[in-house]
Amino acid sequence: MPLQTHLDMQHPEPDRALEEFVVDRPGSIIFVGHHLSTGTQVRCLIRTISLGGAVLEIGEGLEVPNNFFLEILGIHDEIGCTLVKREGSAVTVGFNMLIDPEFLHHVIRLNFEASQ
């Protein structure tokens, strides 16, 4: 059977193909320095997250590098990110690799448990 591909004409944008989850969870943007050193951190609020990226909120005057690590409060793994776009305080990032679905489930579960 041949591989069939299907383009959803109602949602043709590829970056909208992954389901986003509202988490409103604090995090940190960790700048990547010389020889991949990490030092400078900027706090952010992770508004939404998916397997492929996130929307962050930061101060409008803060500079964001094109490449950085994202750390989610309560989870000490760092996610490699690339800046996709910025509109005011909203920053859209793509993850350098899709995150594991179990990791995403853990992030969502942490958010749910915190709201109880």
Secondary structure, DSSP 8 states (H G I E B T S, - for coil): --------TTS--GGGSS--EEEEEEEEEEEE-GGG-EEEEEEEEEEEE-SSEEEEE--TT----SEEEEEETT---EEEEEEEEEETTEEEEEESS---HHHHHHHHHHHHHHH-
